[in-house]
Amino acid sequence: MARPLALTSGEPAGIGPDITIKAWLRRDELKLPAFYLLGDPDSLGDRAKALGLNVRIAKVRADEAHDKFAGALPVVPTGQVATAQPGKPDGTSAGAAMASIRQAVGDVIAGRASAVVTNPIAKNVLYRAGFHHPGHTEYLAELATTAGRTPQPVMMLWSAALAVVPVTIHVSLRDALAQLSTDLIVTTARIVVEGLKARFGIANPRLAVCGLNPHAGEDGSLGTEDLTIVAPAVEILRREGIAIRGPLPADTMFHEAARRTYDCAICMYHDQALIPVKTVAFEDAVNVTLGLPFIRTSPDHGTAFDIAGTGKANPSSLIAALRLAARMAAAQPA
């Protein structure tokens, strides 16, 4: 029997509870993998009532979740009360969200769950509570630290139509340019190749590398970074036997015919990667963290406070995240 997925609560005032409930209600129709939520059972029950949905919630241990999943939405209590109302984070929000993440990671590392799936967090709420990480990805890397070594996490946005990886992530464009280096591109691409092999079952991953500047610098006339930073990285990786092309003009990399020529696009900064994937797969793109010693996926959207508790939230991205996490877990070597 496959181990269940550990699903975090995310920001309790956001749409995480809504999409969790909606996903579970479609478990039979969509043949979803078993999962359990880490959070406050009473808070989830209140949200179900606010949505007018008849949902049985079962307080369980992680090892009981699989058996309970068919008849009830399994919730493993974290011991943190969540009192926030839909769209209105309160003083319990940050503690509830962070406890859920920590316990989910602990469950996967201990072998009680097969993967971590994270609901959206509100970073500004966490920052006010002393959270010092740019986002989920960096916090998960800290939780995965062993023997003083912190893994380098790599954020991939995956969909059936397109997979992208930004080399620099949650920083300003000015800081992204300062951080970009040949070494960073090389180490990022290596982690992507290993992840595609180990967790997606792609024997010989094909990478396409975006140029930084318009037209990939136009041979230096529109900026020299593609010649001095990006191209050397591509050459290093090519010499290692990786199937890789670039730097390529970003404005011609994402149409349908171009996407068929690679398995993942390596992009230089956040929006260069996320704009195309959210354009072609807004409803079902999944955030995947590579480089960690465990599987982590997440819906590719935020907390959507404006529609929390209204019934309007679309669970499609969470459903895709659950399915992909189960697929990746199944692809891991025994």
C-alpha positions in Angstrom: 0.0 0.0 0.0 1.4 3.4 -1.0 2.1 5.8 1.8 -0.3 8.8 1.9 0.7 12.3 0.9 1.2 14.9 3.7 -0.7 18.1 2.8 0.0 21.2 4.7 -2.8 23.6 5.8 -1.1 26.7 4.3 -2.5 30.1 5.4 -5.7 29.2 7.4 -7.5 32.4 6.2 -6.7 31.6 2.5 -8.2 29.2 0.0 -6.1 26.3 1.2 -9.0 24.8 3.2 -11.4 25.4 0.4 -9.4 23.6 -2.3 -8.5 20.8 0.2 -12.1 20.1 0.8 -13.1 20.3 -2.8 -10.2 18.0 -3.9 -11.2 15.4 -1.3 -14.9 15.5 -2.4 -13.7 14.6 -5.9 -11.4 11.7 -4.7 -13.5 8.9 -6.2 -14.3 10.7 -9.5 -10.7 11.6 -10.1 -9.1 8.6 -8.4 -6.9 10.8 -6.3 -4.1 9.4 -4.2 -4.7 9.3 -0.5 -3.6 12.3 1.5 -4.1 13.8 4.9 -4.1 17.4 6.1 -1.8 18.6 8.9 -3.7 21.3 10.8 -6.6 22.2 13.0 -9.6 19.8 12.5 -12.0 22.3 14.0 -10.9 25.1 11.8 -11.3 22.9 8.7 -14.7 21.8 9.9 -15.8 25.4 10.3 -14.7 26.1 6.7 -16.7 23.2 5.3 -19.8 24.6 7.1 -19.1 28.1 5.7 -18.9 26.5 2.2 -22.2 24.6 2.8 -20.4 21.3 2.2 -21.2 18.1 4.1 -17.7 16.8 4.8 -16.8 14.2 7.4 -13.5 15.0 9.1 -11.5 12.3 10.9 -8.8 13.1 13.4 -6.1 10.5 12.7 -2.5 9.6 13.0 -0.5 9.6 9.7 -0.5 5.8 9.6 -4.3 5.7 9.8 -4.9 8.2 7.0 -4.8 5.8 4.1 -7.6 3.6 5.6 -9.7 6.5 6.6 -9.4 8.4 3.3 -12.3 6.8 1.5 -14.9 7.8 4.1 -13.5 10.9 5.7 -11.1 13.7 5.1 -8.2 12.7 7.4 -6.6 15.5 9.5 -3.5 15.0 11.6 -3.7 17.6 14.4 -0.6 19.8 14.8 -1.6 21.1 18.2 -1.8 24.6 16.8 -5.3 26.3 16.9 -6.2 28.3 13.8 -8.9 30.9 14.5 -8.6 33.1 11.4 -11.8 33.7 9.4 -11.8 33.5 5.6 -9.8 36.4 4.1 -8.7 37.7 7.6 -5.4 36.3 8.9 -5.0 36.7 12.7 -2.4 36.0 15.3 -2.7 32.3 15.0 -2.2 32.2 11.3 1.6 32.1 11.1 2.1 29.5 13.9 -0.5 27.2 12.3 1.0 27.5 8.9 4.6 26.9 10.0 3.8 24.0 12.3 2.0 22.3 9.5 5.0 22.6 7.2 7.4 21.4 9.9 5.3 18.4 10.7 4.8 17.4 7.1 8.5 17.4 6.5 9.1 15.4 9.6 6.5 12.8 8.5 8.1 12.4 5.1 11.6 12.1 6.5 10.4 9.6 9.1 8.7 7.5 6.3 5.1 8.1 7.4 4.2 10.0 4.2 5.5 9.6 0.6 5.7 13.3 -0.2 4.9 16.8 1.0 2.2 18.9 -0.8 2.0 22.4 0.4 -1.1 24.7 0.4 -0.4 28.4 -0.3 1.1 30.6 2.5 0.9 34.4 3.0 4.5 35.5 3.2 3.7 38.9 4.6 1.8 37.3 7.5 4.8 35.0 8.2 7.2 37.9 8.0 5.3 39.8 10.7 5.8 36.8 12.9 9.6 36.7 12.4 9.8 34.4 9.3 13.1 35.2 7.6 13.0 33.1 4.4 11.9 34.5 1.0 9.4 31.7 0.7 8.4 28.0 1.1 11.3 26.8 -1.0 14.0 28.2 1.2 12.3 27.2 4.4 12.0 23.6 3.2 15.7 23.6 2.4 16.5 24.7 6.0 14.2 21.9 7.4 16.1 19.4 5.2 19.5 20.5 6.6 21.5 17.5 7.9 25.0 17.4 9.4 25.3 21.2 8.9 24.7 20.9 5.1 21.7 22.7 3.6 20.6 21.4 0.1 20.3 23.9 -2.8 16.6 23.9 -3.6 15.5 24.5 -7.2 12.0 25.7 -8.1 10.4 24.1 -11.1 7.0 25.0 -12.4 5.7 21.9 -14.2 2.7 21.2 -16.4 2.0 18.7 -19.1 2.5 21.6 -21.6 5.7 23.2 -20.2 8.2 22.9 -17.4 10.4 25.8 -16.4 13.1 26.6 -13.9 14.1 30.1 -12.9 17.8 30.3 -11.9 17.2 33.3 -9.6 13.9 33.3 -7.8 12.3 35.6 -5.2 14.5 38.6 -5.5 14.3 42.0 -7.3 15.3 42.1 -10.9 18.3 44.2 -9.9 19.4 41.6 -7.4 18.7 38.8 -9.9 21.2 40.3 -12.3 23.8 40.6 -9.5 23.3 37.0 -8.4 23.4 35.4 -11.9 26.6 33.6 -12.5 27.9 30.8 -14.6 28.3 28.6 -11.5 24.7 29.2 -10.4 23.4 28.2 -13.9 25.5 25.1 -14.0 24.6 23.9 -10.5 20.9 24.6 -11.1 20.9 22.7 -14.4 22.6 19.7 -12.8 20.0 19.5 -10.1 17.2 19.8 -12.8 18.8 17.0 -14.8 19.1 14.7 -11.8 15.5 15.5 -10.7 14.1 14.8 -14.2 15.9 11.5 -14.2 15.2 10.3 -10.7 11.6 11.7 -10.2 10.2 12.1 -13.7 11.7 9.0 -15.3 13.3 10.9 -18.2 16.5 9.0 -19.1 18.1 11.8 -21.1 16.6 15.2 -20.2 16.7 17.9 -22.8 17.3 21.4 -21.6 16.7 24.7 -23.4 18.4 27.8 -21.8 17.0 31.3 -22.1 19.2 34.1 -22.8 19.2 37.0 -20.3 18.9 39.9 -22.7 16.5 40.5 -25.7 17.5 38.2 -28.6 20.0 36.5 -26.3 22.1 39.6 -26.4 22.3 39.8 -30.2 26.0 38.7 -30.2 26.8 41.2 -27.5 25.2 44.3 -29.0 22.3 44.1 -26.5 24.3 43.1 -23.5 27.4 40.9 -22.9 26.0 38.7 -20.2 24.8 36.0 -22.6 28.3 35.7 -24.0 30.2 35.9 -20.7 27.8 34.2 -18.2 25.2 32.1 -19.9 27.1 30.6 -22.9 30.0 29.3 -20.8 27.5 27.5 -18.5 25.9 25.9 -21.5 29.3 24.7 -22.8 30.3 23.3 -19.4 27.0 21.3 -19.2 27.3 20.2 -22.9 30.8 18.8 -22.2 29.3 16.8 -19.3 27.0 15.0 -21.8 23.8 16.9 -21.0 21.5 17.5 -24.0 21.3 21.3 -23.8 20.9 24.3 -26.1 21.3 28.0 -25.6 21.4 30.8 -24.8 18.2 31.1 -26.9 16.0 34.2 -27.4 13.3 33.9 -24.8 10.6 35.4 -27.1 10.8 32.3 -29.4 11.2 29.6 -26.8 7.6 29.0 -25.6 5.4 28.6 -28.6 3.9 25.1 -29.1 6.4 23.8 -31.7 9.4 25.0 -29.6 8.2 23.4 -26.4 8.2 20.0 -28.1 12.0 20.2 -28.5 12.9 20.2 -24.7 11.8 18.8 -21.4 12.6 21.9 -19.3 13.4 25.5 -20.0 16.1 27.0 -17.7 15.3 30.7 -17.3 17.4 33.5 -15.8 14.9 35.2 -13.6 11.5 34.7 -12.0 9.1 36.3 -14.5 11.0 35.0 -17.5 10.0 31.5 -16.3 6.6 32.1 -14.7 4.9 34.3 -17.3 5.0 31.6 -20.0 4.0 28.7 -17.8 1.1 30.6 -16.2 0.0 31.7 -19.7 -0.2 28.1 -21.1 -1.2 26.3 -17.9 -2.7 28.7 -15.4 -5.2 26.3 -13.9 -3.0 23.2 -13.6 0.7 24.2 -13.3 2.4 22.7 -10.2 5.3 24.1 -8.2 7.9 21.4 -7.6 11.0 21.7 -5.5 14.0 19.8 -6.8 17.2 19.3 -4.9 15.6 18.2 -1.6 15.9 14.8 0.0 12.1 14.5 -0.3 9.4 15.2 -2.8 7.5 18.5 -2.5 4.8 19.9 -4.8 2.4 22.8 -4.4 -0.4 24.6 -6.3 1.0 27.4 -8.5 -1.1 30.1 -7.0 -1.5 32.2 -3.8 -3.9 32.5 -0.9 -6.6 34.4 -2.8 -8.0 36.0 0.3 -10.6 37.8 -1.7 -12.4 34.5 -2.5 -11.6 32.4 0.5 -14.7 30.9 2.0 -16.9 31.9 -0.9 -16.9 28.6 -2.8 -15.2 30.2 -5.9 -11.8 28.7 -5.4 -10.7 26.3 -8.1 -8.9 23.1 -6.8 -7.4 22.2 -10.2 -3.8 23.2 -9.3 -4.0 21.4 -6.0 -5.4 18.3 -7.7 -2.5 18.4 -10.2 0.0 18.8 -7.3 -1.4 15.8 -5.5 -1.3 13.7 -8.6 2.2 14.8 -9.6 3.5 14.1 -6.0 2.1 10.6 -6.2 3.6 10.0 -9.6 7.0 11.2 -8.5 6.9 9.0 -5.4 6.0 6.0 -7.5 9.0 6.8 -9.8 11.5 6.7 -6.9 13.8 3.8 -6.7 12.7 1.3 -4.0 
